[in-house]
Amino acid sequence: MKLMECVPNFSEGKDQAVLDAIAASIKGVKNVVLLDVDPGADTNRTVFTMAGEPEAVVEAAFQAIKTASELIDMRKHHGAHPRMGATDVCPFIPISDMTMDECAEYARILGKRVGEELQIPVYLYEHAASKPEWQNLANVRSGEYEALAEKAKDPYWKPDFGPHTFNAKSGATAISAREFLIAYNINLNTRDKKKAHDIALTIRESGKPARDENGKLLKDKDGNKIMVPGLFSNCKAVGWYIDGYDRAQISINLTNYRITPPHLVLDKVRELAFEMGIQVTGSELVGLLPKAALVEAGKYYLSKMNESTGLPEKMIMDTAIQSMGLAELAPFDIDKKVIEYAIARNDSLADMKVTAFCDLLSTDAPAPGGGSVAALCAAMSGALSAMVSNLTIDKKGYEKVQADARRLAPMGQSIKERAIHCIDVDTDAFYAMMDAMKLPKKTEEEIAIRAEQIEKCTQGAINAPLETLRLSYEALLLAKEVAAIGNINALSDAGVAALTALAAAKAACYNILINLAGITNEDYRSNTLSDAKGMIAKCNALADEIEQDVSSRL
């Protein structure tokens, strides 16, 4: 599922009524969750954090900027933090299944709308920048609000979107796409701030001043300090002493966790600390982080222990939490600290108990139906293949297939997770189609709008089982491999994995066919029908192969 974060900064940190109004404008948009509001009275600035589906996040960001433009008057603003507008900055950050290029495109979409509809000059920075020199926010914001009137006269400062005039009330807004920043602290068993800072200087990207054997600073011919590069890029760090914890910490900002993940920094700090006679007692995450960062850490430690990484994602994350000591200073609640879980819906079918799901399924409620059941079958198939793989790992007599078993177990978990997501996607698509049916149809314009929405939502109701069908084929391919190399005592389970995958494929195909009848786009109809028929034929053939193989060996 595509998820994007947005962290707009508003030039107001004292008037709670204004902040409440901005918050309300965000909360009024579906499929977006407001995760945090962090006001600063001294800086007269507030940082909002929201996340959700990309289009919804863009809409929520626009509504928040619109509200801020109505309620904040920059002519009266004073604060310690650099700023140039009522909405000063508004960066988009990829969380899951998103690329930086996609976030940059959403930044441009938002910038265009803000410029045209609100008449606010918009400058793009960082990954969305239109000029190399505007990648740096400090350059874009040079001179701050007070310089905007003069910039409005300079062709160089023509904004990316909006009028090249001075908006006295709202100022200007900088919009961007950037990587997720992880704020991360490592705890030491010392109160010595200097020792913590020495380690921080060693790991941070900017490094530390070079010294000779006598400890004297080394300088170049111009008198500038010679720096020894740090061990990690995209890493900022400082050592400090925390009164509340009665210990020293290394405080770290990781500006691209995909390049420099926290678990690798932690392991290196453990090495450096040990050389100094210091122990790392644990670590602390400030704020939230994407699921991928914690899952990657868990898999790293499982691999170091030579254990299977093909486990449920929460078990993998629990391994990371324990290995990194993230619960040393306070409980670490995955549902609150991991973004994807923090914004998870409360009405998810996938989170229901089996009995409750089956009870709801058995009523006259329009959904869930066959599409959600198809996705559930695909999920169970992936889970069974993961199980058989895990039952093969480290088992006597299966030494030659260990690499395969360790490779296949995570594939089963991936199919399971993606198919579970499809359970709710299918039902949501059905309800969206029902809502489209209820649109007014009194005027020609209303009739046209209604027809367009019905077509769009019907395609959505087809695309959901189409994804399940593709997952089912993946599940069958996996079941075939697992049956061939897996623990013979679990051969029947591999067979059941294939059977449930075939049931999922056929059920998904039924849901595609019944909805195709309502499609008016002939190209979409014929292409989808061809894809579905081709896929189901491959699923049938593959399932037959697996059944013959399994039946002959049972």
C-alpha positions as CSV (number, residue, x, y, z in Angstrom):
1,M,0.0,0.0,0.0
2,K,1.3,3.4,-1.0
3,L,1.9,5.6,2.1
4,M,3.3,9.1,2.2
5,E,4.1,11.4,5.1
6,C,3.8,15.2,5.2
7,V,5.4,17.5,7.7
8,P,4.2,21.1,7.2
9,N,5.6,23.8,9.4
10,F,3.3,26.8,10.2
11,S,4.4,30.2,11.5
12,E,2.2,30.0,14.6
13,G,3.1,28.5,17.9
14,K,1.1,30.4,20.5
15,D,-2.5,30.8,19.3
16,Q,-4.1,27.4,20.1
17,A,-7.3,28.3,18.2
18,V,-5.3,28.7,15.0
19,L,-3.5,25.4,15.5
20,D,-6.9,23.7,16.3
21,A,-8.3,25.0,13.0
22,I,-5.4,23.7,11.0
23,A,-5.7,20.4,12.7
24,A,-9.4,20.2,12.0
25,S,-8.8,20.9,8.3
26,I,-6.4,17.9,8.2
27,K,-8.7,15.6,10.1
28,G,-11.5,16.5,7.8
29,V,-9.8,14.6,4.9
30,K,-10.4,10.8,4.6
31,N,-7.5,8.4,4.6
32,V,-5.2,10.7,6.4
33,V,-4.1,10.5,10.0
34,L,-2.7,13.5,12.0
35,L,0.1,11.8,13.9
36,D,1.5,14.7,15.9
37,V,1.3,18.5,16.5
38,D,4.5,20.0,18.0
39,P,4.0,23.7,18.9
40,G,6.9,25.9,19.9
41,A,6.0,29.2,21.7
42,D,9.5,30.6,21.6
43,T,10.0,29.9,17.9
44,N,6.3,30.8,17.2
45,R,6.2,27.8,14.9
46,T,4.4,24.5,14.9
47,V,5.3,21.3,13.2
48,F,2.4,19.0,12.1
49,T,2.9,15.4,11.1
50,M,0.4,13.5,9.0
51,A,0.5,10.4,6.9
52,G,-1.8,8.4,4.6
53,E,-2.7,7.6,1.0
54,P,-0.8,10.0,-1.3
55,E,-3.7,11.8,-2.9
56,A,-5.4,12.2,0.4
57,V,-2.2,13.6,2.0
58,V,-1.9,16.2,-0.8
59,E,-5.5,17.2,-0.3
60,A,-5.0,17.5,3.5
61,A,-1.8,19.5,3.0
62,F,-3.7,21.9,0.7
63,Q,-6.5,22.4,3.2
64,A,-4.0,23.0,6.0
65,I,-2.1,25.6,3.9
66,K,-5.4,27.3,2.9
67,T,-6.5,27.5,6.6
68,A,-3.1,28.9,7.6
69,S,-3.3,31.5,4.8
70,E,-6.7,32.7,6.2
71,L,-5.7,32.8,9.9
72,I,-2.0,33.7,10.0
73,D,-0.8,37.2,9.1
74,M,2.9,37.3,8.5
75,R,3.0,41.1,8.9
76,K,2.5,40.5,12.6
77,H,4.7,37.4,13.0
78,H,7.8,37.3,15.2
79,G,9.8,34.2,16.1
80,A,13.2,32.8,16.5
81,H,13.0,30.2,13.7
82,P,13.8,31.1,10.1
83,R,10.6,31.5,8.2
84,M,9.2,33.1,5.0
85,G,5.5,32.2,5.0
86,A,2.4,31.4,7.0
87,T,3.1,27.9,5.8
88,D,6.8,28.0,5.8
89,V,7.7,24.5,4.5
90,C,5.7,21.5,3.4
91,P,7.8,18.4,2.6
92,F,6.5,15.1,1.4
93,I,8.3,11.9,2.6
94,P,7.9,8.4,1.1
95,I,6.9,5.8,3.7
96,S,6.0,2.6,1.9
97,D,5.7,1.5,-1.8
98,M,6.7,5.1,-2.8
99,T,9.6,6.5,-4.7
100,M,11.2,9.9,-4.2
101,D,10.3,10.8,-7.8
102,E,6.6,10.1,-6.9
103,C,6.8,12.4,-3.9
104,A,8.5,15.1,-5.9
105,E,5.6,14.9,-8.4
106,Y,3.1,15.2,-5.6
107,A,5.1,18.3,-4.4
108,R,4.6,19.8,-7.8
109,I,0.9,19.0,-7.9
110,L,0.4,20.7,-4.5
111,G,2.6,23.6,-5.4
112,K,0.7,24.3,-8.6
113,R,-2.6,24.2,-6.7
114,V,-1.4,26.5,-3.9
115,G,0.0,28.9,-6.4
116,E,-3.1,29.1,-8.6
117,E,-5.9,28.9,-6.0
118,L,-4.4,30.7,-3.1
119,Q,-2.1,33.1,-5.0
120,I,0.9,32.2,-2.8
121,P,4.3,32.1,-4.3
122,V,5.7,28.6,-4.1
123,Y,9.3,27.5,-4.3
124,L,10.3,23.8,-4.7
125,Y,13.4,22.6,-2.8
126,E,15.4,19.4,-2.1
127,H,14.4,16.5,-4.3
128,A,11.6,18.6,-6.0
129,A,13.9,21.6,-6.7
130,S,13.7,23.1,-10.2
131,K,17.2,24.6,-9.8
132,P,20.3,23.0,-8.3
133,E,20.9,26.0,-6.0
134,W,17.3,25.7,-4.7
135,Q,17.9,22.1,-3.4
136,N,19.2,23.8,-0.2
137,L,16.3,25.2,1.8
138,A,18.6,27.8,3.3
139,N,19.2,29.3,-0.1
140,V,15.5,29.4,-0.9
141,R,14.6,31.0,2.4
142,S,17.5,33.5,2.3
143,G,16.5,36.8,3.8
144,E,13.3,35.2,5.1
145,Y,9.9,37.0,4.9
146,E,11.5,40.4,5.1
147,A,13.3,39.8,1.8
148,L,10.2,38.8,-0.2
149,A,9.2,42.2,-1.3
150,E,12.6,42.8,-3.0
151,K,12.7,39.2,-4.4
152,A,9.4,40.0,-6.1
153,K,11.2,42.5,-8.3
154,D,14.0,40.1,-9.3
155,P,13.5,37.7,-12.2
156,Y,15.8,35.2,-10.6
157,W,13.3,34.8,-7.8
158,K,10.3,34.0,-10.0
159,P,8.6,31.3,-8.0
160,D,7.9,27.8,-9.4
161,F,4.2,28.4,-9.0
162,G,2.0,31.3,-8.1
163,P,2.4,35.0,-8.8
164,H,5.7,36.7,-8.8
165,T,4.4,39.3,-6.4
166,F,4.7,40.0,-2.7
167,N,2.0,38.4,-0.7
168,A,2.2,40.4,2.4
169,K,-0.2,38.4,4.5
170,S,0.9,34.8,3.6
171,G,4.4,35.3,2.4
172,A,5.8,32.4,0.4
173,T,5.8,28.6,0.9
174,A,8.6,26.1,0.2
175,I,7.4,22.6,-0.9
176,S,9.6,19.6,-1.3
177,A,10.2,15.9,-1.3
178,R,12.8,14.5,1.1
179,E,13.8,11.3,2.8
180,F,12.5,10.3,6.2
181,L,14.6,11.5,9.1
182,I,15.0,9.1,12.0
183,A,15.9,10.7,15.4
184,Y,17.7,8.0,17.3
185,N,19.6,8.0,20.6
186,I,22.1,5.4,21.9
187,N,22.4,5.0,25.6
188,L,25.8,4.5,27.4
189,N,26.7,3.3,30.9
190,T,28.6,6.5,31.5
191,R,27.9,10.0,32.7
192,D,30.9,11.3,30.7
193,K,29.5,13.6,28.0
194,K,33.0,13.9,26.4
195,K,33.3,10.2,25.8
196,A,29.8,10.1,24.2
197,H,30.8,13.1,22.0
198,D,34.1,11.5,20.9
199,I,32.1,8.5,19.6
200,A,29.6,10.9,17.9
201,L,32.4,12.7,16.1
202,T,33.7,9.4,14.8
203,I,30.4,8.2,13.3
204,R,28.9,11.4,12.0
205,E,29.3,12.3,8.3
206,S,31.1,15.6,9.0
207,G,33.7,13.8,11.0
208,K,36.1,15.3,13.5
209,P,39.2,17.6,13.4
210,A,42.5,15.8,12.7
211,R,45.2,15.9,15.3
212,D,48.9,15.0,15.4
213,E,50.4,12.4,17.8
214,N,50.6,15.2,20.5
215,G,46.9,16.0,20.2
216,K,47.5,19.3,18.3
217,L,44.9,20.3,15.7
218,L,46.1,20.0,12.1
219,K,45.3,22.8,9.7
220,D,45.8,23.3,6.0
221,K,47.8,26.1,4.4
222,D,44.9,28.5,4.7
223,G,44.6,27.9,8.4
224,N,41.4,25.8,8.2
225,K,41.0,22.7,10.3
226,I,41.7,19.4,8.5
227,M,38.7,17.1,9.1
228,V,38.8,13.3,9.3
229,P,35.6,12.0,7.6
230,G,33.1,10.2,9.7
231,L,32.2,6.5,9.3
232,F,28.6,7.1,8.1
233,S,27.0,9.2,5.5
234,N,23.6,10.8,6.1
235,C,24.4,10.8,9.8
236,K,24.5,13.7,12.2
237,A,25.5,13.1,15.8
238,V,26.4,14.7,19.1
239,G,27.2,13.4,22.5
240,W,25.3,14.8,25.6
241,Y,24.4,14.1,29.2
242,I,20.7,13.6,30.1
243,D,19.7,14.6,33.6
244,G,16.5,12.6,33.5
245,Y,18.3,9.4,32.6
246,D,21.4,10.1,34.6
247,R,23.6,8.9,31.7
248,A,25.3,10.1,28.5
249,Q,23.7,9.5,25.1
250,I,24.8,9.8,21.5
251,S,22.0,11.8,19.8
252,I,21.7,10.9,16.1
253,N,19.8,12.2,13.1
254,L,19.7,9.7,10.2
255,T,18.7,11.6,7.1
256,N,18.4,8.6,4.9
257,Y,17.9,5.3,6.7
258,R,18.0,3.3,3.5
259,I,21.7,4.2,3.1
260,T,22.6,4.4,6.8
261,P,20.1,2.3,8.9
262,P,20.1,2.7,12.7
263,H,21.0,-0.9,13.4
264,L,24.3,-0.6,11.6
265,V,25.2,2.6,13.4
266,L,24.3,0.9,16.7
267,D,26.6,-2.1,16.1
268,K,29.5,0.2,15.2
269,V,28.9,2.3,18.3
270,R,29.0,-0.9,20.3
271,E,32.4,-1.7,18.9
272,L,33.8,1.8,19.5
273,A,32.3,2.0,23.0
274,F,33.8,-1.4,24.0
275,E,37.2,-0.2,22.9
276,M,36.8,2.7,25.3
277,G,35.7,0.4,28.1
278,I,32.1,1.6,27.8
279,Q,28.9,-0.4,27.3
280,V,25.9,0.4,25.2
281,T,22.9,-0.3,27.4
282,G,20.2,0.3,24.8
283,S,18.8,2.8,22.5
284,E,15.9,5.1,22.1
285,L,13.7,6.1,19.1
286,V,12.4,9.7,19.2
287,G,9.1,9.9,17.4
288,L,8.0,7.4,14.8
289,L,9.7,5.4,12.1
290,P,8.7,3.5,8.9
291,K,8.0,-0.2,9.3
292,A,10.7,-1.0,6.7
293,A,13.5,0.4,9.0
294,L,12.5,-1.9,11.9
295,V,11.9,-4.9,9.7
296,E,15.3,-4.5,8.1
297,A,16.9,-4.3,11.5
298,G,15.0,-7.5,12.7
299,K,16.1,-9.4,9.6
300,Y,19.7,-8.2,10.1
301,Y,19.8,-9.7,13.7
302,L,18.0,-12.9,12.7
303,S,20.5,-13.4,9.9
304,K,23.4,-12.9,12.4
305,M,21.8,-15.6,14.6
306,N,21.4,-17.8,11.5
307,E,17.7,-17.9,12.1
308,S,14.9,-17.8,9.5
309,T,13.9,-14.3,8.3
310,G,10.6,-15.7,6.9
311,L,8.6,-14.8,10.0
312,P,5.6,-12.6,10.6
313,E,6.6,-9.0,10.4
314,K,5.7,-8.3,14.1
315,M,7.9,-11.1,15.2
316,I,10.7,-9.7,13.1
317,M,10.2,-6.2,14.6
318,D,10.2,-7.7,18.1
319,T,13.6,-9.2,17.4
320,A,14.8,-5.7,16.4
321,I,13.3,-4.1,19.5
322,Q,15.1,-6.7,21.8
323,S,18.4,-6.6,19.9
324,M,18.6,-2.8,19.8
325,G,17.4,-2.3,23.4
326,L,14.6,0.0,22.2
327,A,12.5,-0.7,25.3
328,E,15.2,0.1,27.8
329,L,14.0,3.6,28.9
330,A,10.3,3.2,28.1
331,P,7.9,0.6,26.6
332,F,8.2,0.4,22.8
333,D,4.7,0.0,21.4
334,I,4.8,-1.0,17.8
335,D,1.2,0.2,17.3
336,K,2.3,3.7,18.3
337,K,5.9,3.9,17.2
338,V,5.7,2.4,13.6
339,I,3.9,4.8,11.2
340,E,2.0,2.1,9.3
341,Y,0.6,0.7,12.5
342,A,-0.1,4.1,14.0
343,I,-2.3,5.2,11.1
344,A,-3.9,1.8,10.6
345,R,-7.7,1.9,10.3
346,N,-9.9,0.7,13.2
347,D,-12.5,-1.1,11.0
348,S,-10.2,-3.5,9.2
349,L,-11.7,-6.8,8.2
350,A,-8.2,-8.3,8.3
351,D,-8.0,-7.6,12.0
352,M,-11.2,-9.3,12.9
353,K,-11.2,-12.7,14.7
354,V,-12.0,-15.6,12.4
355,T,-15.3,-16.2,14.1
356,A,-16.3,-12.5,13.7
357,F,-15.3,-12.4,10.1
358,C,-17.2,-15.6,9.2
359,D,-20.2,-14.3,11.2
360,L,-20.3,-11.1,9.2
361,L,-19.7,-13.0,6.0
362,S,-22.8,-15.1,6.7
363,T,-25.2,-12.1,7.1
364,D,-27.0,-10.1,4.5
365,A,-24.3,-7.4,4.7
366,P,-23.2,-6.4,1.1
367,A,-19.6,-6.9,2.1
368,P,-17.3,-8.7,2.7
369,G,-18.0,-11.2,-0.1
370,G,-16.2,-13.5,-2.5
371,G,-13.5,-11.0,-3.3
372,S,-12.3,-10.7,0.3
373,V,-12.6,-14.5,0.7
374,A,-10.4,-14.9,-2.4
375,A,-7.7,-12.7,-0.9
376,L,-7.9,-14.6,2.4
377,C,-7.3,-17.8,0.6
378,A,-4.3,-16.4,-1.1
379,A,-3.0,-15.2,2.2
380,M,-3.4,-18.6,3.8
381,S,-1.6,-20.2,0.8
382,G,1.4,-17.9,1.3
383,A,1.3,-18.6,5.1
384,L,1.3,-22.4,4.5
385,S,4.3,-22.2,2.1
386,A,6.2,-20.1,4.7
387,M,5.3,-22.7,7.4
388,V,6.6,-25.6,5.3
389,S,9.8,-23.7,4.5
390,N,10.4,-22.9,8.2
391,L,9.8,-26.6,9.1
392,T,12.6,-27.4,6.6
393,I,15.2,-24.9,8.0
394,D,17.8,-26.6,10.2
395,K,16.2,-30.0,9.8
396,K,18.5,-33.1,9.5
397,G,18.4,-34.6,6.1
398,Y,17.7,-31.3,4.4
399,E,21.1,-29.8,4.4
400,K,21.3,-29.4,0.6
401,V,18.1,-27.3,0.4
402,Q,18.8,-24.9,3.3
403,A,19.5,-21.9,1.0
404,D,16.3,-22.6,-0.9
405,A,14.2,-22.9,2.3
406,R,15.6,-19.7,3.7
407,R,14.8,-17.9,0.4
408,L,11.3,-19.3,0.1
409,A,10.1,-18.6,3.7
410,P,10.2,-14.8,3.3
411,M,8.5,-15.1,-0.1
412,G,5.5,-16.8,1.6
413,Q,5.3,-14.1,4.2
414,S,5.3,-11.4,1.5
415,I,2.5,-13.1,-0.3
416,K,0.6,-13.4,2.9
417,E,1.0,-9.7,3.8
418,R,0.0,-8.4,0.4
419,A,-3.0,-10.7,0.2
420,I,-4.2,-9.7,3.7
421,H,-4.1,-6.1,2.5
422,C,-6.3,-7.1,-0.5
423,I,-9.0,-8.3,1.9
424,D,-9.9,-4.8,2.8
425,V,-9.1,-3.3,-0.6
426,D,-11.7,-5.5,-2.2
427,T,-14.4,-4.6,0.2
428,D,-13.5,-0.9,0.1
429,A,-13.7,-1.0,-3.7
430,F,-17.2,-2.5,-3.5
431,Y,-18.4,0.2,-1.2
432,A,-16.9,2.9,-3.4
433,M,-18.9,1.5,-6.3
434,M,-22.1,1.5,-4.2
435,D,-21.5,5.1,-3.2
436,A,-21.1,6.0,-6.9
437,M,-24.4,4.4,-7.7
438,K,-26.1,6.7,-5.2
439,L,-24.8,9.9,-6.8
440,P,-27.6,12.3,-8.0
441,K,-28.7,12.0,-11.6
442,K,-31.2,14.8,-12.1
443,T,-29.3,17.0,-14.6
444,E,-27.2,16.1,-17.6
445,E,-24.1,17.2,-15.8
446,E,-24.9,15.0,-12.7
447,I,-25.6,12.1,-15.0
448,A,-22.3,12.5,-16.7
449,I,-20.4,12.8,-13.4
450,R,-22.2,9.8,-12.0
451,A,-21.4,7.7,-15.0
452,E,-17.8,8.7,-14.9
453,Q,-17.6,7.8,-11.2
454,I,-19.4,4.5,-11.7
455,E,-16.9,3.5,-14.4
456,K,-13.9,4.5,-12.3
457,C,-15.2,2.6,-9.2
458,T,-16.2,-0.4,-11.2
459,Q,-12.6,-0.6,-12.6
460,G,-11.5,-0.3,-9.0
461,A,-13.7,-3.3,-8.0
462,I,-12.1,-5.3,-10.8
463,N,-8.5,-4.2,-10.1
464,A,-8.8,-5.5,-6.6
465,P,-9.5,-9.2,-7.5
466,L,-7.1,-8.8,-10.4
467,E,-4.3,-8.2,-7.9
468,T,-5.5,-11.2,-5.9
469,L,-5.4,-13.3,-9.0
470,R,-1.8,-12.3,-9.7
471,L,-0.9,-13.0,-6.1
472,S,-2.6,-16.4,-6.4
473,Y,-0.3,-17.3,-9.3
474,E,2.7,-16.2,-7.2
475,A,1.4,-18.4,-4.4
476,L,1.1,-21.4,-6.8
477,L,4.6,-21.0,-8.1
478,L,5.9,-20.8,-4.5
479,A,3.8,-23.9,-3.4
480,K,5.4,-25.9,-6.3
481,E,8.9,-25.0,-5.1
482,V,8.1,-25.7,-1.5
483,A,6.5,-29.0,-2.3
484,A,9.7,-30.0,-4.2
485,I,12.2,-29.2,-1.5
486,G,10.2,-29.0,1.7
487,N,10.1,-31.3,4.8
488,I,8.3,-34.5,3.6
489,N,6.3,-34.5,6.9
490,A,4.7,-31.3,5.7
491,L,4.1,-32.3,2.1
492,S,0.3,-32.3,2.6
493,D,0.6,-28.7,3.8
494,A,2.4,-27.7,0.6
495,G,-0.5,-29.4,-1.3
496,V,-3.0,-27.4,0.6
497,A,-1.1,-24.3,-0.1
498,A,-1.6,-25.0,-3.8
499,L,-5.3,-25.8,-3.4
500,T,-6.0,-22.6,-1.5
501,A,-4.1,-20.6,-4.1
502,L,-6.2,-22.2,-6.8
503,A,-9.4,-21.5,-4.9
504,A,-8.2,-17.9,-4.5
505,A,-7.4,-17.6,-8.2
506,K,-10.8,-19.0,-9.4
507,A,-12.7,-16.9,-6.8
508,A,-10.9,-13.7,-7.9
509,C,-11.7,-14.5,-11.5
510,Y,-15.4,-14.9,-10.7
511,N,-15.3,-11.4,-9.2
512,I,-13.5,-9.9,-12.2
513,L,-16.0,-11.4,-14.6
514,I,-19.2,-10.3,-12.8
515,N,-17.9,-6.7,-12.6
516,L,-16.7,-6.6,-16.2
517,A,-20.4,-6.6,-17.3
518,G,-20.7,-3.0,-16.0
519,I,-17.7,-1.6,-17.8
520,T,-18.2,0.7,-20.8
521,N,-14.6,1.2,-21.7
522,E,-14.2,-1.6,-24.3
523,D,-10.4,-1.5,-24.4
524,Y,-10.2,-1.9,-20.6
525,R,-12.8,-4.7,-20.8
526,S,-11.1,-6.7,-23.5
527,N,-7.6,-6.3,-22.1
528,T,-8.7,-7.2,-18.6
529,L,-10.7,-10.2,-19.8
530,S,-7.7,-11.4,-21.8
531,D,-5.4,-11.0,-18.8
532,A,-7.7,-12.8,-16.4
533,K,-8.3,-15.7,-18.8
534,G,-4.6,-16.1,-19.5
535,M,-3.8,-16.0,-15.8
536,I,-6.4,-18.5,-14.7
537,A,-5.3,-20.9,-17.4
538,K,-1.8,-20.8,-16.1
539,C,-3.1,-21.2,-12.5
540,N,-5.1,-24.3,-13.5
541,A,-2.1,-25.9,-15.3
542,L,0.2,-25.2,-12.4
543,A,-2.2,-26.5,-9.8
544,D,-2.6,-29.7,-11.8
545,E,1.2,-30.3,-11.8
546,I,1.4,-29.7,-8.1
547,E,-1.5,-32.0,-7.3
548,Q,0.0,-34.8,-9.4
549,D,3.3,-34.4,-7.7
550,V,2.0,-34.2,-4.1
551,S,-0.5,-37.0,-4.6
552,S,2.1,-39.4,-6.0
553,R,4.3,-38.8,-2.9
554,L,1.8,-38.9,-0.1
